[in-house]
Amino acid sequence: VKDGLWFIADAAGRIRLVLRRNKDRQLVLMHGGDGVFREVMVLDEDGDIRPIGLSTDGAMIYGVAEQDRGQRDLVEIDPATGNI
């Protein structure tokens, strides 16, 4: 991914998650593999949602979220829908 800032690989060592900045300088979470990635979500600069890992097969994203919560929670993000 062009201008990638941060990467996470799946258990097989394939890069599946990339953090980059878009043309508006927003942080964007990208998911994919084998050179094909798509935008999952724009991340808040305040770090309300912070990705920290992937499921073994790389299909699900794990993160820490505070958004709309009374505490920091471990969450699962579906990259196909962006649902938390």
Protein Blocks (a to p, Z undefined) as FASTA:
>chain_A
ZZiabdcddfkopafbdcdddfkopacddddeehiacdfbdcdfklmaccfbdcfkopac
cdddfehpabdcdddddfknopZZ
